[in-house]
Amino acid sequence: MSTITLEIAQAQLSAWLDASMTVASGKEFWMNGQRLILEDIDKINNQINYWQRIETQFMRKAAGRPGLGISLARFR
């Protein structure tokens, strides 16, 4: 099981932003074998919001500022 890092969060955020731009232009977007279309925009936006929160948490921690109350789950 891999740990989420800032780099992973940024890569995920970038991918979901690309998906948003693509489907907003009326095209389909493929991610991990899954086809996303305009009807999936709510799912895409939820993922963008999630990864933005994770990225913000890392950035605030790196800057020595308190977190936003977000905890990353660790499963063993």
C-alpha positions, 0 to 999 in steps of 0.5 A: 500500500502506497502512502499519499505524498504531495507529488501524488496529490498534485498529479491526481489533481492535475489529472482530474483538472484535465478530465474536467477541461476535456469533458467540458469541451464535449469530449470523453476522457479516459482515466484508469480504464474508465470513460468519463463524459459530461454526465460525470462532471459531478464525480470529476468536481468531487475528485478535484475538491478532494485532491485540492484539500489534500494538496492544501493540507500538505502545503499548509503543513510544509509552511508550518501552519495548522491543518484544516482538520483533514486526516488521511486514512491509513489501512494496514 
